[in-house]
Amino acid sequence: MSDTVLIVEDDTRIAHWVKRYFEQAGYSPEVAHDGESGLARARSMAPDLIILDLMLPRLDGIELCRILRRESDVPIIMLTAREAPAERILGLDSGADDYIIKPFDPQEVIARAEAVLRRVQGKVQQVITHGDISVNETSRRVTIDGQPVNLTHAQITLLAVLMRHPNQVLSREQLINLAFHHEFEGYDRAIDSQIARLRKQIDRGGRQPIQTVYGAGYKFVVDEA
């Protein structure tokens, strides 16, 4: 049985175009043209992948992505006409696994979809633990001293990358490549704000494992004694 894809896009021309390419690639795509119907369709059909436009009537793509992420781990690729790094961060924070900037090559959409599906379908339960901090990369759950911590999708991804490289300094560029698989122009300073928020969330009584190495990047400090 082919993978099912839900395309939520209010521009009927783009929706038809993307749907046709997914059909040609062997997928079973369906289309919704606004956020509310997209949510209803996602709940009823339980797709393997969602292609989600950022700007939608009735319920915008960011809010729809947040709702979907609370309800399931379905991979989501966001389509956006906005190139600003802040918009990209917002999309990742809302739970998107990837995003593509319009105008785009339809073959790129298919390639990104296949890459995301390979990552999801090939995943095994992966838990990283250092000290009292634990990250389950499969369930996207973070705990400190056994207590859950509410982090955004992007913050969990960054924390997992840092914890996979204990006591190693990672530059902004390395964090972008390891966490998000793309190099985004102007994105490096946005990493700083993400790290700052992440540090506040995981700080417990002054115990702060993420350290800034000025002029070099960041590292997750682990006591090796």
N, C-alpha and C positions, 0 to 999 in steps of 0.2 A: 504493500500500500504506500502511495506517495505521501510525502510530507504535506500537511495542510498549511496554507499561508493566509493570514487575514491582512488585507491592505486597507488601512483607514486613511482616506485621502478625499478631500472635498472637491478637488479639481478633477472633473470626470475624465478629461483628456489624459491627464497623468495617470489616474487610476487604471484606465483602460490599457494604457501603454505598459504599465508595470505588470498588470495582470497577464497580458499576452505573453510577456517575456518569461514570467514564471511558468505559465502553461507550456511554453516551448522547451523550458528546462526540465520538464517532467514533474512539476509540483501541482497541487490542487489548490488554486487560489480562490478566495472570495473577497468581495469588496463591500465596504461601508463608507458612506459619504459624510458622516458627522460623528462627533464624539460619543453621543448617547447611543446611537445605533451600533457604533463600533464596540462599546462596552457590552451591550446586549449580545452582539454576535460573538464576541470573545468568550463570554460566559457560556453560551449555548454550544459552540462548536469546539471549544478547547483546542485552538490551533497549535501547531508545532512552532510557529514563528509569526510575529506581528510586525508589519511595516507601518509605521505610524507617523503621520504628518504632524508637525509642531502646531501649526495654526489651523484649528478646526472650529466650525460652528457648534453651538449647543454645549460643548464640553471640550476645552482645549486639550492639545496633545500632552502637555506637561501634567495636568491633573489626571487625565485618563491613564497615563503611564504610572503615576503614583498609586492609583486605585488598583490597576492590574498587578503591580508589584506587591501590594499587600495581600492579594488573593492568590497569586501563583508565581512560579519561576519561569514562565514562558519567555523565551528570548525576544527582545524588542529592538528593532533598528529604527531610529528616528530620522525622518526627512525634514530638513530645515533650509529655509532660504537665508537664514541669518548666519553670518560668518564670524560675529564677534565671539571671542573666547568665553565671555561670560555666558552666552547662550549655550555654548557647548557644555560648559560645566553644569548649567541648569538641567540640560537634557540628561547628562550622566547621573547627576544627583537624584533625578526623579526615578531612576532605575533603568534607563536605557542601556543596552549592552554595546551599542555602536550607533553612529549617526552618519548621515550622508548629506552633503550640502548641495542644494539645487543651483543650477541645472546639473544633472548627473548622467553618466553613461549607464544605460540599463544593464549592461554586462557587469558593471561595477556592483550594482545592487545584487545581482545573482551571486557574484563572487563573495561579497560580504555576507550574504545570507548563508551560503554554504560554509564559510569559515565559522560563523557563529554557531550553526547547527553542529558542526564537527566538534567544537569545543564543548557544547552542552551534552551531546550524545556520548562523547568519549569521557565524560567526567566520572571519576570515582569519588567516594566520600573522602574529602581532604580536610584534615584538621591540623592547624599549626598552633603550637602552644609554647610560650616562653614565660616562665614564672607563673603569675596568676592571670595572664592574658591568653585567651584562646579564641581562634578564628576558625569557624567552619566555613570553608569556601563554597561548599555545595549548598548548604542551607542559608548562607549569607548571615550567620548568627555569630555575634561577638559577645563574649562574657569576660568579666573581670571578677575574680574571687567567686566564680560560679553565678554571678548576677548578670543578667542581660544588659547590654549597652546599646542604645539607639543611635546607630550611625547611618549615614546616607550610603547609597550604593558606591559612589566614588570613594568615600572615606574608607569603606571596608576593603575595597580593591587596593588602595594605597597602603593601608595597614598590613594587608597580607603580603604585599611586595616587600615592604620593609622588614617584616618578620621572617620572610624567606631568605633574607640576607643579613643576619644578625651581625652587629659590630662592623658592618661594611658601609662606608660612605657612598651614598648614591646621589649623583647630581640630579638637577631638575630634568635634564634631557633623558637620563636613564630611567627616572621614575615615569616619565611620559611614555617612553617606549615599552617598559615592562608592564605598566598598569593599563595603558589604553591602546597600545599597539600601533599608534600613529604619532607622527610629529606634527604638532599644531603650531602654526605661527602665532606668537603672542601668548601661548598657553603656559609658558614656564612660570610667569608671575602668578597666574591663577593657581598653580600648584602650591605656592606659598600660603595663600588664603585657605586652601583645603587642609594643609598640614596644620595651620594655626587652629582651625576649628577641631580637627581631629585630636590635637594635643589637649585641648580643653575637655573634650569628652572622655578621654582615657586617664586624665590626671586623677590620682587618688592620694590626697594628703601630701602633695609635693613629690610623689613618686612619678617621675616623668621619663619613660624609656626612649622617647623620640627626641634626639638632640640635634641642634643646628650646628653644622660645621661651617663656619663662616668662610665664604668664598669657594666652598666645595659642594655643599648640599646637606643631606640629612642622613642620620643613621639610627637604627633601633639598637639600643644598648642592652646587652645581655650579660649578666654576671657569670663569668666562666669559672669562678672559684668552686 
